[in-house]
Amino acid sequence: MIGSITAKNDEEIEESENQLIQRYRAKLQHEEMGKLKSIIEHPNDYQKEYVLAVQKVIKDKKDSYNKR
């Protein structure tokens, strides 16, 4: 009986840990997307060339995909 209670508690703990990990990952992804959006919208001099290069690659990929 005690073994089954412990196993159930272990499963609940593992499930709650996984939920916390997922929530933390989602928060980090949200923060990173915010940073990227900020850089794209307001790049400093150093970032401008990279932003333009990425935008060109994206545009080329879209154009290539649309030609199919």
Sine and cosine of phi, psi and omega as CSV:
sin_phi,cos_phi,sin_psi,cos_psi,sin_omega,cos_omega
0.00,0.00,-0.74,0.67,-0.03,-1.00
-0.90,0.43,-0.60,0.80,0.03,-1.00
-0.88,0.47,-0.63,0.77,-0.01,-1.00
-0.95,0.31,-0.55,0.83,0.05,-1.00
-0.92,0.40,-0.68,0.73,0.01,-1.00
-0.89,0.45,-0.68,0.74,0.01,-1.00
-0.89,0.47,-0.66,0.75,0.00,-1.00
-0.90,0.43,-0.69,0.72,0.02,-1.00
-0.89,0.45,-0.64,0.77,0.04,-1.00
-0.88,0.48,-0.67,0.75,0.03,-1.00
-0.90,0.44,-0.67,0.74,0.01,-1.00
-0.90,0.43,-0.66,0.76,0.02,-1.00
-0.90,0.43,-0.71,0.70,-0.01,-1.00
-0.89,0.45,-0.65,0.76,0.03,-1.00
-0.89,0.45,-0.69,0.73,0.00,-1.00
-0.93,0.37,-0.57,0.82,0.07,-1.00
-0.89,0.45,-0.68,0.73,0.02,-1.00
-0.89,0.45,-0.62,0.78,0.04,-1.00
-0.90,0.44,-0.67,0.74,0.03,-1.00
-0.89,0.45,-0.67,0.75,0.02,-1.00
-0.89,0.46,-0.70,0.71,0.01,-1.00
-0.89,0.46,-0.68,0.74,0.00,-1.00
-0.89,0.45,-0.67,0.75,0.00,-1.00
-0.91,0.42,-0.68,0.73,0.03,-1.00
-0.88,0.47,-0.69,0.73,0.01,-1.00
-0.88,0.47,-0.65,0.76,0.01,-1.00
-0.90,0.44,-0.70,0.71,0.02,-1.00
-0.89,0.45,-0.68,0.73,0.02,-1.00
-0.88,0.47,-0.66,0.75,0.01,-1.00
-0.89,0.46,-0.70,0.72,0.01,-1.00
-0.90,0.44,-0.68,0.74,0.00,-1.00
-0.90,0.43,-0.64,0.77,0.03,-1.00
-0.90,0.43,-0.61,0.79,0.06,-1.00
-0.89,0.45,-0.66,0.75,0.03,-1.00
-0.90,0.43,-0.70,0.71,0.00,-1.00
-0.89,0.45,-0.67,0.74,0.01,-1.00
-0.88,0.47,-0.67,0.74,0.02,-1.00
-0.88,0.47,-0.68,0.73,0.00,-1.00
-0.91,0.42,-0.67,0.74,-0.02,-1.00
-0.91,0.41,-0.66,0.75,-0.04,-1.00
-0.97,0.24,-0.55,0.83,-0.07,-1.00
-0.67,-0.75,0.92,0.39,-0.02,-1.00
-0.96,0.29,0.56,-0.83,0.13,-0.99
-0.99,0.15,0.04,-1.00,-0.08,-1.00
-0.84,0.53,-0.64,0.77,-0.03,-1.00
-0.92,0.39,-0.59,0.81,-0.08,-1.00
-1.00,0.10,-0.33,0.95,-0.10,-0.99
-0.83,0.56,-0.73,0.68,-0.05,-1.00
-0.90,0.44,-0.58,0.81,0.02,-1.00
-0.94,0.33,-0.66,0.75,0.03,-1.00
-0.88,0.47,-0.72,0.70,0.02,-1.00
-0.89,0.46,-0.65,0.76,0.01,-1.00
-0.90,0.43,-0.69,0.73,0.02,-1.00
-0.91,0.42,-0.68,0.74,0.02,-1.00
-0.89,0.46,-0.61,0.79,0.03,-1.00
-0.91,0.40,-0.69,0.73,0.02,-1.00
-0.88,0.47,-0.69,0.72,0.02,-1.00
-0.88,0.47,-0.70,0.71,0.00,-1.00
-0.89,0.46,-0.69,0.72,0.01,-1.00
-0.88,0.47,-0.66,0.75,0.02,-1.00
-0.89,0.45,-0.69,0.73,0.02,-1.00
-0.89,0.46,-0.71,0.70,0.01,-1.00
-0.88,0.48,-0.69,0.73,0.02,-1.00
-0.89,0.46,-0.66,0.75,0.01,-1.00
-0.92,0.39,-0.65,0.76,-0.02,-1.00
-0.93,0.36,-0.41,0.91,0.00,-1.00
-0.96,0.27,-0.32,0.95,-0.03,-1.00
-0.94,0.35,0.00,0.00,0.00,0.00
